[in-house]
């Protein structure tokens, strides 16, 4: 039996190890974008990328935006969702 829950989560921090790696860019970040689009992520949640390469938070946010627009169909990237998609994307180097 499959039980589906469509309730919004409590606020949380999601840490992605290898935040600028292929798995994060192709799969994890688009999936998190879909969760936010469907209002399943709390507004106070944060996605924190961890990477060995040195970059600023602004650099990481650009990488995330490029990945989401590249790996999701055009009609699935809602600009209003992008504006609220976990603000910041802090990066830990």
N, C-alpha and C positions, 0 to 999 in steps of 0.2 A: 504494500500500500504506500502511495506517495502522498505526503502531506505538504501542501504548499502554504507558505506564509507570506503575506504581502504587507507586513507591517513595517513601518519605518524603524530603523535601528536607533539606539541611543547614540549620542555624540561619541565619536571615537577617533583615535589616531591610527591611520593605516600606514605602516612602514613597508616600503617596497625596497628590498635589498637588490641591488643592481637596477636602480631606478631608471637608468638610461639604456638598459640592455634590451635585446630583441624581444624577450618574453614580456617584459613590462610594457614596451611600446606597442607591440602587436596585439596582446591579449589582455593583460591586467588593466591597463589604463582605459582602453575602450569599454571593458566590462564595468569598471567603476563609473564611467561616464553614463552608461545605460542605467545603472542603479540610481544615479543622481537624477537623470532625466525622468525616471519613473517615481521620483520622490521617495526613494527607499534609503537614502543617506540623510542623516540629520544635517541641518545647515551649519552646525558647529563642528562637523567632522573635518579632519585634515588628512591629506595624503602627503606623506613625507617620503621623498626619494633618498636613497642612500647610494652613493656611487664613489668609485675610487678616483675618477677624473675630477679635476677642479672646475667648478662652475658656480655661478651665482644663482639665486632663486629665480631671477628674471630669465636667465639663460635656460633653466630647467623648465620654466613655464612655456617658453617658446618651443622647446623640444616636445613637450607634452601636447601642445596645440597642433604642431605639425603632425605628430603621430595620430592623433584622433582624427584630423581631417584626411589623413592618408589612408587609414585603415577602416574607417566607417563609411558607408554609402553617404553621398551628399545629402540625401533627404533625411538622414538620421542625425545630422549635426545641427542642433537648434542653437542659434546664437544666444538666446536668453538663458539656455541651460549652461552654455560655456561661461557666461558672465557670473553665474552663481556656483559653478562647479568648484569644489573645495578651494576656497580662496587661498592663494599663496603658493602652494607647492614648495614648501621649504626643502632645501637639499642639504644633506649632510655629507661632507667630503671626508 
